[in-house]
Amino acid sequence: MPQSPFEELEYLADFLPSNGESIVVSRRDGELVCEAVKNLQKSDPLDDPALYGRLVQINERLQRLSVRPIVIGVLGWFWLCVAHHQAMDVGVSGWFLDVGFGLLIGVAISSWIQYRQWKLFRKIHHESLARQLRQSRIDQHTLIGALRHQPELRLLFSQLVQATSH
């Protein structure tokens, strides 16, 4: 074994890990000890099965909120077109008004769905999710970054982005 501390360090340098890995050199009982550093980087927050399951559940609840407005909108559009054609005796030539009604109703439905999703997320899920993130020591922006690459959780992603921007 080398005699001086510098010789000991040179000896340990031969055993350094490859790029990206780290070690800690310390002295115990007069000898230098080399230990691998545990991974200090945080893992992907979506690796936690309990958190991921909760995120999927919230996203599914948000998604279900679109069913009723779509059904009501499509039925309303159909009956509006029928009433318009009956009242004005337009026939097939009034198709462009049907398209116009459909576009207006589509915008209204989209706004209604977004409002329902925003309301549900803010009133029920936002605070409990924030609490779970604090307990897991996960930053909300870290979760947003992880959700960015999960197309199946897109609704939840957009709600979290909106919640952090206000």
Salt bridges, closest charged atoms under 4 A:
GLU8 OE1 - ARG27 NH2 3.51
GLU35 OE2 - ARG28 NH2 2.66
ASP98 OD2 - HIS85 NE2 2.71
GLU127 OE2 - ARG134 NH2 3.46
ASP139 OD2 - HIS141 ND1 3.61
